[in-house]
Amino acid sequence: MDSIDELDMYEAEKRLALYNEYRDAARVFTYYIETELRAYLANEVTVEPMSGPGGVYFKVMLTDVWIYEAERQNRFVPDTLIYSVNDVHVQRLKADDE
């Protein structure tokens, strides 16, 4: 096996591990949030449209957050603030008791 194949296998293993972690983490969060750059799980989310010189952008405040990013060392953070000039998608996840 050459180094390209090894790198492809390494990346595939990281993607699979991240997906498995996401699947487990999604059970304890209320919202799935997606921006152009990445996805998040959170228990609280506020999206506020803002007007600026370049037009409208979104200020997204998340609390109790899991960040869907393979290279990140700590995917769990207490809160985060995101600014996006593109669409922000928020989905409420179905609770186990619903």
N, CA, C and O atoms as CSV, one atom per row, in Angstrom:
chain,resi,resn,atom,element,x,y,z
A,1,MET,N,N,0.850,-1.178,0.000
A,1,MET,CA,C,0.000,0.000,0.000
A,1,MET,C,C,0.892,1.236,0.000
A,1,MET,O,O,1.869,1.296,0.746
A,2,ASP,N,N,0.564,2.215,-0.826
A,2,ASP,CA,C,1.375,3.433,-0.859
A,2,ASP,C,C,0.818,4.477,0.096
A,2,ASP,O,O,-0.247,4.298,0.685
A,3,SER,N,N,1.556,5.567,0.236
A,3,SER,CA,C,1.183,6.587,1.221
A,3,SER,C,C,-0.157,7.260,0.895
A,3,SER,O,O,-0.859,7.700,1.806
A,4,ILE,N,N,-0.520,7.346,-0.391
A,4,ILE,CA,C,-1.820,7.938,-0.763
A,4,ILE,C,C,-2.951,7.058,-0.237
A,4,ILE,O,O,-3.923,7.560,0.327
A,5,ASP,N,N,-2.823,5.749,-0.421
A,5,ASP,CA,C,-3.847,4.830,0.087
A,5,ASP,C,C,-3.927,4.889,1.605
A,5,ASP,O,O,-5.022,4.867,2.167
A,6,GLU,N,N,-2.798,4.962,2.268
A,6,GLU,CA,C,-2.783,5.045,3.726
A,6,GLU,C,C,-3.455,6.327,4.205
A,6,GLU,O,O,-4.204,6.312,5.182
A,7,LEU,N,N,-3.189,7.425,3.523
A,7,LEU,CA,C,-3.816,8.696,3.879
A,7,LEU,C,C,-5.325,8.629,3.656
A,7,LEU,O,O,-6.093,9.108,4.491
A,8,ASP,N,N,-5.759,8.038,2.537
A,8,ASP,CA,C,-7.190,7.887,2.273
A,8,ASP,C,C,-7.859,7.040,3.358
A,8,ASP,O,O,-8.954,7.366,3.816
A,9,MET,N,N,-7.206,5.967,3.762
A,9,MET,CA,C,-7.766,5.104,4.812
A,9,MET,C,C,-7.824,5.851,6.142
A,9,MET,O,O,-8.809,5.736,6.872
A,10,TYR,N,N,-6.786,6.609,6.461
A,10,TYR,CA,C,-6.757,7.398,7.696
A,10,TYR,C,C,-7.915,8.398,7.708
A,10,TYR,O,O,-8.619,8.523,8.711
A,11,GLU,N,N,-8.112,9.106,6.596
A,11,GLU,CA,C,-9.190,10.094,6.520
A,11,GLU,C,C,-10.563,9.429,6.609
A,11,GLU,O,O,-11.472,9.959,7.249
A,12,ALA,N,N,-10.713,8.272,5.968
A,12,ALA,CA,C,-11.985,7.551,6.027
A,12,ALA,C,C,-12.275,7.089,7.452
A,12,ALA,O,O,-13.417,7.159,7.907
A,13,GLU,N,N,-11.252,6.619,8.154
A,13,GLU,CA,C,-11.428,6.193,9.543
A,13,GLU,C,C,-11.806,7.369,10.438
A,13,GLU,O,O,-12.653,7.233,11.322
A,14,LYS,N,N,-11.177,8.528,10.210
A,14,LYS,CA,C,-11.520,9.727,11.005
A,14,LYS,C,C,-12.954,10.168,10.731
A,14,LYS,O,O,-13.672,10.542,11.658
A,15,ARG,N,N,-13.382,10.128,9.462
A,15,ARG,CA,C,-14.757,10.511,9.118
A,15,ARG,C,C,-15.763,9.564,9.770
A,15,ARG,O,O,-16.796,10.002,10.276
A,16,LEU,N,N,-15.456,8.263,9.755
A,16,LEU,CA,C,-16.353,7.290,10.368
A,16,LEU,C,C,-16.422,7.480,11.875
A,16,LEU,O,O,-17.505,7.420,12.458
A,17,ALA,N,N,-15.281,7.708,12.511
A,17,ALA,CA,C,-15.266,7.945,13.960
A,17,ALA,C,C,-16.053,9.208,14.306
A,17,ALA,O,O,-16.788,9.228,15.293
A,18,LEU,N,N,-15.903,10.261,13.502
A,18,LEU,CA,C,-16.637,11.503,13.743
A,18,LEU,C,C,-18.136,11.278,13.591
A,18,LEU,O,O,-18.926,11.772,14.396
A,19,TYR,N,N,-18.528,10.534,12.559
A,19,TYR,CA,C,-19.947,10.256,12.362
A,19,TYR,C,C,-20.507,9.465,13.549
A,19,TYR,O,O,-21.593,9.770,14.041
A,20,ASN,N,N,-19.772,8.460,14.005
A,20,ASN,CA,C,-20.230,7.671,15.156
A,20,ASN,C,C,-20.359,8.536,16.403
A,20,ASN,O,O,-21.306,8.376,17.173
A,21,GLU,N,N,-19.417,9.449,16.608
A,21,GLU,CA,C,-19.498,10.365,17.751
A,21,GLU,C,C,-20.707,11.280,17.602
A,21,GLU,O,O,-21.418,11.527,18.576
A,22,TYR,N,N,-20.947,11.787,16.390
A,22,TYR,CA,C,-22.107,12.641,16.124
A,22,TYR,C,C,-23.402,11.888,16.446
A,22,TYR,O,O,-24.283,12.423,17.119
A,23,ARG,N,N,-23.512,10.668,15.971
A,23,ARG,CA,C,-24.719,9.872,16.185
A,23,ARG,C,C,-24.992,9.694,17.675
A,23,ARG,O,O,-26.138,9.789,18.114
A,24,ASP,N,N,-23.944,9.438,18.451
A,24,ASP,CA,C,-24.105,9.298,19.904
A,24,ASP,C,C,-24.429,10.637,20.560
A,24,ASP,O,O,-25.284,10.702,21.444
A,25,ALA,N,N,-23.757,11.700,20.137
A,25,ALA,CA,C,-23.954,13.025,20.742
A,25,ALA,C,C,-25.331,13.590,20.423
A,25,ALA,O,O,-25.905,14.295,21.253
A,26,ALA,N,N,-25.871,13.304,19.255
A,26,ALA,CA,C,-27.160,13.877,18.841
A,26,ALA,C,C,-28.284,13.506,19.794
A,26,ALA,O,O,-29.296,14.203,19.849
A,27,ARG,N,N,-28.129,12.434,20.536
A,27,ARG,CA,C,-29.175,11.985,21.471
A,27,ARG,C,C,-29.377,12.937,22.643
A,27,ARG,O,O,-30.442,12.941,23.260
A,28,VAL,N,N,-28.366,13.744,22.957
A,28,VAL,CA,C,-28.451,14.596,24.147
A,28,VAL,C,C,-28.592,16.083,23.811
A,28,VAL,O,O,-28.541,16.925,24.707
A,29,PHE,N,N,-28.766,16.409,22.541
A,29,PHE,CA,C,-28.903,17.806,22.138
A,29,PHE,C,C,-30.282,18.069,21.556
A,29,PHE,O,O,-30.947,17.155,21.069
A,30,THR,N,N,-30.700,19.313,21.610
A,30,THR,CA,C,-32.027,19.714,21.161
A,30,THR,C,C,-32.046,20.198,19.716
A,30,THR,O,O,-33.038,20.008,19.012
A,31,TYR,N,N,-30.950,20.827,19.266
A,31,TYR,CA,C,-30.930,21.430,17.934
A,31,TYR,C,C,-29.729,20.990,17.114
A,31,TYR,O,O,-28.642,20.745,17.636
A,32,TYR,N,N,-29.967,20.898,15.802
A,32,TYR,CA,C,-28.913,20.716,14.811
A,32,TYR,C,C,-28.834,22.030,14.053
A,32,TYR,O,O,-29.847,22.503,13.539
A,33,ILE,N,N,-27.650,22.630,13.972
A,33,ILE,CA,C,-27.445,23.920,13.315
A,33,ILE,C,C,-26.413,23.731,12.224
A,33,ILE,O,O,-25.361,23.134,12.454
A,34,GLU,N,N,-26.710,24.239,11.030
A,34,GLU,CA,C,-25.777,24.103,9.920
A,34,GLU,C,C,-25.526,25.462,9.274
A,34,GLU,O,O,-26.459,26.183,8.922
A,35,THR,N,N,-24.247,25.794,9.128
A,35,THR,CA,C,-23.836,26.989,8.400
A,35,THR,C,C,-23.069,26.530,7.167
A,35,THR,O,O,-22.895,25.331,6.949
A,36,GLU,N,N,-22.620,27.466,6.378
A,36,GLU,CA,C,-21.863,27.115,5.179
A,36,GLU,C,C,-20.566,26.382,5.538
A,36,GLU,O,O,-20.119,25.516,4.786
A,37,LEU,N,N,-19.969,26.719,6.668
A,37,LEU,CA,C,-18.667,26.156,7.025
A,37,LEU,C,C,-18.734,24.852,7.809
A,37,LEU,O,O,-17.889,23.979,7.612
A,38,ARG,N,N,-19.720,24.698,8.694
A,38,ARG,CA,C,-19.752,23.467,9.495
A,38,ARG,C,C,-21.112,23.284,10.143
A,38,ARG,O,O,-22.016,24.102,9.976
A,39,ALA,N,N,-21.237,22.188,10.889
A,39,ALA,CA,C,-22.479,21.854,11.577
A,39,ALA,C,C,-22.221,21.797,13.077
A,39,ALA,O,O,-21.093,21.590,13.526
A,40,TYR,N,N,-23.297,21.986,13.842
A,40,TYR,CA,C,-23.218,22.020,15.296
A,40,TYR,C,C,-24.427,21.296,15.870
A,40,TYR,O,O,-25.468,21.187,15.223
A,41,LEU,N,N,-24.275,20.812,17.077
A,41,LEU,CA,C,-25.390,20.382,17.905
A,41,LEU,C,C,-25.391,21.314,19.105
A,41,LEU,O,O,-24.328,21.670,19.613
A,42,ALA,N,N,-26.570,21.712,19.565
A,42,ALA,CA,C,-26.639,22.623,20.710
A,42,ALA,C,C,-27.963,22.436,21.440
A,42,ALA,O,O,-28.931,21.920,20.881
A,43,ASN,N,N,-27.986,22.864,22.694
A,43,ASN,CA,C,-29.219,22.803,23.463
A,43,ASN,C,C,-29.972,24.126,23.451
A,43,ASN,O,O,-31.166,24.159,23.750
A,44,GLU,N,N,-29.297,25.209,23.111
A,44,GLU,CA,C,-29.959,26.504,22.947
A,44,GLU,C,C,-29.366,27.186,21.729
A,44,GLU,O,O,-28.160,27.118,21.491
A,45,VAL,N,N,-30.224,27.844,20.957
A,45,VAL,CA,C,-29.751,28.568,19.775
A,45,VAL,C,C,-30.589,29.826,19.585
A,45,VAL,O,O,-31.810,29.811,19.742
A,46,THR,N,N,-29.909,30.907,19.247
A,46,THR,CA,C,-30.564,32.167,18.903
A,46,THR,C,C,-29.933,32.670,17.620
A,46,THR,O,O,-28.712,32.791,17.524
A,47,VAL,N,N,-30.768,32.962,16.633
A,47,VAL,CA,C,-30.291,33.502,15.363
A,47,VAL,C,C,-30.862,34.907,15.232
A,47,VAL,O,O,-32.077,35.104,15.257
A,48,GLU,N,N,-29.976,35.867,15.094
A,48,GLU,CA,C,-30.383,37.268,15.023
A,48,GLU,C,C,-29.890,37.879,13.701
A,48,GLU,O,O,-28.684,37.984,13.480
A,49,PRO,N,N,-30.823,38.282,12.824
A,49,PRO,CA,C,-30.391,38.962,11.597
A,49,PRO,C,C,-29.828,40.340,11.943
A,49,PRO,O,O,-30.403,41.065,12.754
A,50,MET,N,N,-28.715,40.690,11.331
A,50,MET,CA,C,-28.058,41.971,11.590
A,50,MET,C,C,-27.893,42.698,10.253
A,50,MET,O,O,-27.685,42.070,9.215
A,51,SER,N,N,-27.987,44.021,10.295
A,51,SER,CA,C,-27.749,44.829,9.096
A,51,SER,C,C,-26.386,45.473,9.193
A,51,SER,O,O,-26.018,46.024,10.231
A,52,GLY,N,N,-25.647,45.401,8.117
A,52,GLY,CA,C,-24.326,46.001,8.067
A,52,GLY,C,C,-24.121,46.700,6.744
A,52,GLY,O,O,-25.011,46.697,5.894
A,53,PRO,N,N,-22.954,47.304,6.559
A,53,PRO,CA,C,-22.690,48.019,5.311
A,53,PRO,C,C,-22.740,47.109,4.084
A,53,PRO,O,O,-23.042,47.577,2.986
A,54,GLY,N,N,-22.449,45.818,4.253
A,54,GLY,CA,C,-22.465,44.893,3.127
A,54,GLY,C,C,-23.790,44.186,2.944
A,54,GLY,O,O,-23.938,43.382,2.023
A,55,GLY,N,N,-24.761,44.470,3.805
A,55,GLY,CA,C,-26.060,43.813,3.728
A,55,GLY,C,C,-26.387,43.094,5.018
A,55,GLY,O,O,-25.866,43.425,6.083
A,56,VAL,N,N,-27.248,42.114,4.909
A,56,VAL,CA,C,-27.703,41.364,6.085
A,56,VAL,C,C,-26.757,40.203,6.362
A,56,VAL,O,O,-26.299,39.526,5.440
A,57,TYR,N,N,-26.469,39.980,7.645
A,57,TYR,CA,C,-25.726,38.798,8.069
A,57,TYR,C,C,-26.408,38.269,9.324
A,57,TYR,O,O,-27.302,38.915,9.869
A,58,PHE,N,N,-25.989,37.104,9.778
A,58,PHE,CA,C,-26.637,36.466,10.921
A,58,PHE,C,C,-25.665,36.305,12.075
A,58,PHE,O,O,-24.525,35.877,11.893
A,59,LYS,N,N,-26.128,36.651,13.257
A,59,LYS,CA,C,-25.395,36.429,14.500
A,59,LYS,C,C,-26.059,35.222,15.159
A,59,LYS,O,O,-27.241,35.264,15.502
A,60,VAL,N,N,-25.290,34.149,15.332
A,60,VAL,CA,C,-25.822,32.896,15.856
A,60,VAL,C,C,-25.152,32.613,17.196
A,60,VAL,O,O,-23.934,32.456,17.273
A,61,MET,N,N,-25.959,32.550,18.245
A,61,MET,CA,C,-25.444,32.262,19.585
A,61,MET,C,C,-25.877,30.853,19.978
A,61,MET,O,O,-27.066,30.535,19.959
A,62,LEU,N,N,-24.905,30.006,20.336
A,62,LEU,CA,C,-25.175,28.622,20.706
A,62,LEU,C,C,-24.699,28.369,22.132
A,62,LEU,O,O,-23.663,28.882,22.556
A,63,THR,N,N,-25.467,27.573,22.860
A,63,THR,CA,C,-25.101,27.195,24.222
A,63,THR,C,C,-25.103,25.680,24.333
A,63,THR,O,O,-25.953,25.002,23.756
A,64,ASP,N,N,-24.137,25.156,25.085
A,64,ASP,CA,C,-23.977,23.712,25.276
A,64,ASP,C,C,-23.809,23.072,23.897
A,64,ASP,O,O,-24.742,22.470,23.367
A,65,VAL,N,N,-22.615,23.206,23.323
A,65,VAL,CA,C,-22.383,22.971,21.897
A,65,VAL,C,C,-21.440,21.796,21.647
A,65,VAL,O,O,-20.473,21.583,22.379
A,66,TRP,N,N,-21.749,21.042,20.592
A,66,TRP,CA,C,-20.856,20.022,20.040
A,66,TRP,C,C,-20.599,20.434,18.594
A,66,TRP,O,O,-21.544,20.662,17.838
A,67,ILE,N,N,-19.336,20.529,18.207
A,67,ILE,CA,C,-18.952,21.023,16.883
A,67,ILE,C,C,-18.552,19.853,15.991
A,67,ILE,O,O,-17.680,19.062,16.348
A,68,TYR,N,N,-19.189,19.750,14.840
A,68,TYR,CA,C,-18.910,18.674,13.878
A,68,TYR,C,C,-17.693,19.063,13.046
A,68,TYR,O,O,-17.819,19.642,11.967
A,69,GLU,N,N,-16.538,18.740,13.558
A,69,GLU,CA,C,-15.285,19.070,12.879
A,69,GLU,C,C,-14.243,18.028,13.272
A,69,GLU,O,O,-13.883,17.918,14.444
A,70,ALA,N,N,-13.760,17.266,12.297
A,70,ALA,CA,C,-12.886,16.118,12.560
A,70,ALA,C,C,-11.560,16.508,13.192
A,70,ALA,O,O,-11.068,15.784,14.057
A,71,GLU,N,N,-10.975,17.604,12.799
A,71,GLU,CA,C,-9.639,17.962,13.260
A,71,GLU,C,C,-9.629,18.697,14.592
A,71,GLU,O,O,-8.562,19.008,15.122
A,72,ARG,N,N,-10.788,18.973,15.128
A,72,ARG,CA,C,-10.887,19.719,16.388
A,72,ARG,C,C,-10.595,18.796,17.566
A,72,ARG,O,O,-11.147,17.698,17.642
A,73,GLN,N,N,-9.739,19.226,18.477
A,73,GLN,CA,C,-9.404,18.416,19.651
A,73,GLN,C,C,-10.553,18.313,20.634
A,73,GLN,O,O,-10.849,17.225,21.127
A,74,ASN,N,N,-11.216,19.447,20.932
A,74,ASN,CA,C,-12.318,19.468,21.878
A,74,ASN,C,C,-13.573,19.921,21.156
A,74,ASN,O,O,-13.743,21.105,20.867
A,75,ARG,N,N,-14.451,18.971,20.865
A,75,ARG,CA,C,-15.668,19.313,20.125
A,75,ARG,C,C,-16.771,19.846,21.029
A,75,ARG,O,O,-17.707,20.472,20.532
A,76,PHE,N,N,-16.694,19.622,22.329
A,76,PHE,CA,C,-17.690,20.137,23.269
A,76,PHE,C,C,-17.220,21.478,23.810
A,76,PHE,O,O,-16.117,21.582,24.346
A,77,VAL,N,N,-18.060,22.513,23.672
A,77,VAL,CA,C,-17.754,23.831,24.230
A,77,VAL,C,C,-19.006,24.362,24.921
A,77,VAL,O,O,-20.120,24.021,24.522
A,78,PRO,N,N,-18.842,25.199,25.961
A,78,PRO,CA,C,-20.017,25.692,26.684
A,78,PRO,C,C,-20.872,26.652,25.859
A,78,PRO,O,O,-22.099,26.624,25.952
A,79,ASP,N,N,-20.241,27.490,25.066
A,79,ASP,CA,C,-21.003,28.397,24.200
A,79,ASP,C,C,-20.105,28.888,23.078
A,79,ASP,O,O,-18.878,28.853,23.167
A,80,THR,N,N,-20.754,29.344,22.026
A,80,THR,CA,C,-20.014,29.879,20.884
A,80,THR,C,C,-20.869,30.913,20.178
A,80,THR,O,O,-22.097,30.892,20.256
A,81,LEU,N,N,-20.200,31.809,19.495
A,81,LEU,CA,C,-20.842,32.877,18.737
A,81,LEU,C,C,-20.346,32.779,17.305
A,81,LEU,O,O,-19.140,32.753,17.061
A,82,ILE,N,N,-21.275,32.725,16.358
A,82,ILE,CA,C,-20.950,32.562,14.945
A,82,ILE,C,C,-21.568,33.723,14.176
A,82,ILE,O,O,-22.691,34.141,14.458
A,83,TYR,N,N,-20.832,34.231,13.216
A,83,TYR,CA,C,-21.375,35.222,12.283
A,83,TYR,C,C,-21.368,34.594,10.904
A,83,TYR,O,O,-20.367,34.012,10.487
A,84,SER,N,N,-22.483,34.709,10.191
A,84,SER,CA,C,-22.583,34.111,8.865
A,84,SER,C,C,-23.260,35.078,7.906
A,84,SER,O,O,-24.277,35.688,8.235
A,85,VAL,N,N,-22.689,35.208,6.728
A,85,VAL,CA,C,-23.324,36.027,5.697
A,85,VAL,C,C,-24.221,35.170,4.806
A,85,VAL,O,O,-24.938,35.692,3.952
A,86,ASN,N,N,-24.178,33.860,5.007
A,86,ASN,CA,C,-25.007,32.931,4.244
A,86,ASN,C,C,-26.096,32.346,5.133
A,86,ASN,O,O,-26.195,32.675,6.315
A,87,ASP,N,N,-26.898,31.489,4.556
A,87,ASP,CA,C,-28.002,30.886,5.290
A,87,ASP,C,C,-27.524,30.122,6.520
A,87,ASP,O,O,-26.432,29.555,6.541
A,88,VAL,N,N,-28.368,30.124,7.532
A,88,VAL,CA,C,-28.155,29.334,8.745
A,88,VAL,C,C,-29.400,28.459,8.897
A,88,VAL,O,O,-30.520,28.964,8.966
A,89,HIS,N,N,-29.193,27.148,8.948
A,89,HIS,CA,C,-30.297,26.203,9.074
A,89,HIS,C,C,-30.343,25.684,10.506
A,89,HIS,O,O,-29.334,25.232,11.046
A,90,VAL,N,N,-31.518,25.755,11.110
A,90,VAL,CA,C,-31.712,25.260,12.475
A,90,VAL,C,C,-32.841,24.237,12.439
A,90,VAL,O,O,-33.938,24.511,11.952
A,91,GLN,N,N,-32.546,23.058,12.964
A,91,GLN,CA,C,-33.559,21.999,13.045
A,91,GLN,C,C,-33.683,21.560,14.497
A,91,GLN,O,O,-32.685,21.324,15.179
A,92,ARG,N,N,-34.913,21.457,14.951
A,92,ARG,CA,C,-35.141,20.927,16.291
A,92,ARG,C,C,-35.141,19.415,16.171
A,92,ARG,O,O,-35.877,18.849,15.362
A,93,LEU,N,N,-34.315,18.760,16.979
A,93,LEU,CA,C,-34.240,17.310,16.952
A,93,LEU,C,C,-35.376,16.712,17.764
A,93,LEU,O,O,-35.778,17.278,18.780
A,94,LYS,N,N,-35.880,15.610,17.339
A,94,LYS,CA,C,-36.966,14.952,18.045
A,94,LYS,C,C,-36.428,14.316,19.316
A,94,LYS,O,O,-35.444,13.577,19.284
A,95,ALA,N,N,-37.071,14.603,20.422
A,95,ALA,CA,C,-36.687,14.009,21.701
A,95,ALA,C,C,-37.135,12.553,21.738
A,95,ALA,O,O,-38.081,12.175,21.047
A,96,ASP,N,N,-36.458,11.736,22.541
A,96,ASP,CA,C,-36.789,10.328,22.637
A,96,ASP,C,C,-38.224,10.093,23.109
A,96,ASP,O,O,-38.851,9.102,22.734
A,97,ASP,N,N,-38.740,11.012,23.935
A,97,ASP,CA,C,-40.088,10.825,24.488
A,97,ASP,C,C,-41.170,11.410,23.608
A,97,ASP,O,O,-42.340,11.386,23.990
A,98,GLU,N,N,-40.824,11.935,22.446
A,98,GLU,CA,C,-41.844,12.512,21.540
A,98,GLU,C,C,-42.325,11.484,20.555
A,98,GLU,O,O,-43.178,11.782,19.719
